[in-house]
């Protein structure tokens, strides 16, 4: 996954996504969609609904007699996916160049997964064959997209301690990521009891 960070061929499409995202999500509204009020990014919270619905639909596909419940869960995931995508786009605004390369691939894989689940839903609704297979394929693509999202957060630090930096100016402990201090409050010292 780290290799994607170096692929300069991703810069042009990543920048094409960044331009409208930066226009839409700069300012106070963008900060709220990035989770300022909560003090935590909202995108990771929002993705739990489509991921959970789609994962459960695939599990129900393994148990005979649950076709309708599985179809409904695919539909719930499709209804929840746009909110997760919007919140992800708001987070994209804050990414640096290397993070945007990975973020672009994350976006593409999750868009493809959503399209596969939409096709699965259509087939299931019509009673046509292949809906379950498409659901399993969608889950595989979604897993790959999710792995890139995890790489953005855990390996690249995207969105990590975004709002806590402001709090550290008030005398709280400095925040470190990979042994680098993010806060520069040199007056802070641990309390001794």
Beta strands, then each sheet from edge to edge (+ up, - down):
strand 1: 176-177
strand 2: 180-181
sheet 1: 1+ 2-
end
